[in-house]
Amino acid sequence: MWTVVYIAPNRSVADSLHNVLSNEGLLVMLRAIGLPHVGDSGAVEILVPESEVDEALEILNTNVR
């Protein structure tokens, strides 16, 4: 099961965090939330498999400012 570990404010931030997590060897999926007409400026959920949640949160805590 995929679990949301972070909600990025836009696609650019989500893509950056996706790269950080992927480079650490985690599986990552992005899912846009909100209204479809806002495009890349809308919020994006960052999801990882349930078994990788703790590791993802640890990585995010050191990379999100």
C-alpha positions as CSV (number, residue, x, y, z in Angstrom):
1,M,0.0,0.0,0.0
2,W,1.3,3.5,-0.9
3,T,1.4,6.1,1.9
4,V,1.5,9.9,1.7
5,V,4.7,11.1,3.4
6,Y,4.6,14.7,2.3
7,I,2.4,17.2,0.5
8,A,4.5,19.5,-1.7
9,P,3.1,23.0,-2.5
10,N,3.7,22.6,-6.2
11,R,5.1,20.3,-8.9
12,S,8.6,21.8,-8.8
13,V,9.1,21.0,-5.1
14,A,7.5,17.6,-5.6
15,D,9.9,16.8,-8.4
16,S,12.9,17.9,-6.4
17,L,11.9,15.7,-3.4
18,H,11.1,12.8,-5.7
19,N,14.6,13.0,-7.0
20,V,16.1,13.1,-3.4
21,L,14.0,10.0,-2.3
22,S,14.7,8.1,-5.5
23,N,18.4,8.7,-5.3
24,E,18.3,7.1,-1.8
25,G,16.8,4.0,-3.5
26,L,13.1,4.5,-2.5
27,L,10.2,3.9,-4.7
28,V,8.3,7.2,-5.1
29,M,5.0,8.1,-6.7
30,L,3.6,11.7,-7.1
31,R,-0.1,12.4,-7.2
32,A,-1.6,15.9,-7.9
33,I,-4.3,17.0,-5.6
34,G,-6.8,19.8,-5.8
35,L,-8.3,21.4,-8.9
36,P,-7.0,20.1,-12.2
37,H,-7.0,23.6,-13.8
38,V,-4.2,24.9,-11.6
39,G,-1.6,22.8,-13.4
40,D,1.9,22.6,-11.9
41,S,1.1,25.2,-9.3
42,G,-1.2,22.9,-7.4
43,A,-0.3,20.7,-4.4
44,V,1.2,17.3,-5.0
45,E,1.2,14.3,-2.7
46,I,4.5,12.4,-2.4
47,L,3.8,8.7,-1.7
48,V,6.1,5.7,-0.9
49,P,5.3,2.1,-0.1
50,E,4.2,1.6,3.5
51,S,7.4,-0.4,4.2
52,E,9.6,2.7,3.3
53,V,7.7,5.3,5.2
54,D,10.1,5.6,8.2
55,E,13.1,5.9,5.9
56,A,11.4,8.5,3.7
57,L,10.3,10.6,6.6
58,E,13.9,10.6,7.9
59,I,15.2,11.7,4.5
60,L,12.6,14.4,4.1
61,N,13.3,15.7,7.6
62,T,16.9,16.5,6.6
63,N,16.0,17.9,3.1
64,V,12.8,20.0,3.6
65,R,13.3,23.5,4.9
